[in-house]
Amino acid sequence: MKKALIFLVMGLLLASCEQRPVSGYVVGKKYVPEHNTIHYNPVLHMNQVQHVRAKWVVYVADSLGVTPCQVKPDTYERIKKGQFVTAKGFE
């Protein structure tokens, strides 16, 4: 019984983690090209290279603040600054 209750609570918590859509005006756009970063790994005592994929980010402002939204390249090109959009926020 206790396990069933725990699984039920965990399922409800995971179901509530969806991102809410953001409606507002585009106040900024940012393209981050693919690149590699180097960081030191203290466990292995050596530098490691991490590949970072390209990102297309659109900043949407509403009454609650500015929300960054990662979009596809074609959507990034189509959206203009000052345009009203509805998108899912993340990051």
ChimeraX attribute file (.defattr): number of C-alpha atoms within 10 A of each C-alpha:
attribute: neighborCount
match mode: 1-to-1
recipient: residues
	/A:1	5
	/A:2	7
	/A:3	8
	/A:4	9
	/A:5	10
	/A:6	11
	/A:7	11
	/A:8	11
	/A:9	12
	/A:10	11
	/A:11	11
	/A:12	11
	/A:13	10
	/A:14	9
	/A:15	9
	/A:16	8
	/A:17	8
	/A:18	8
	/A:19	10
	/A:20	10
	/A:21	10
	/A:22	20
	/A:23	17
	/A:24	20
	/A:25	18
	/A:26	22
	/A:27	17
	/A:28	15
	/A:29	18
	/A:30	13
	/A:31	13
	/A:32	11
	/A:33	11
	/A:34	10
	/A:35	10
	/A:36	10
	/A:37	9
	/A:38	10
	/A:39	10
	/A:40	11
	/A:41	10
	/A:42	8
	/A:43	6
	/A:44	8
	/A:45	8
	/A:46	9
	/A:47	11
	/A:48	11
	/A:49	10
	/A:50	11
	/A:51	10
	/A:52	12
	/A:53	10
	/A:54	12
	/A:55	15
	/A:56	18
	/A:57	21
	/A:58	25
	/A:59	19
	/A:60	27
	/A:61	20
	/A:62	14
	/A:63	7
	/A:64	8
	/A:65	9
	/A:66	18
	/A:67	22
	/A:68	20
	/A:69	17
	/A:70	21
	/A:71	16
	/A:72	10
	/A:73	13
	/A:74	9
	/A:75	12
	/A:76	16
	/A:77	11
	/A:78	7
	/A:79	14
	/A:80	16
	/A:81	13
	/A:82	13
	/A:83	11
	/A:84	15
	/A:85	14
	/A:86	12
	/A:87	18
	/A:88	16
	/A:89	19
	/A:90	13
	/A:91	7
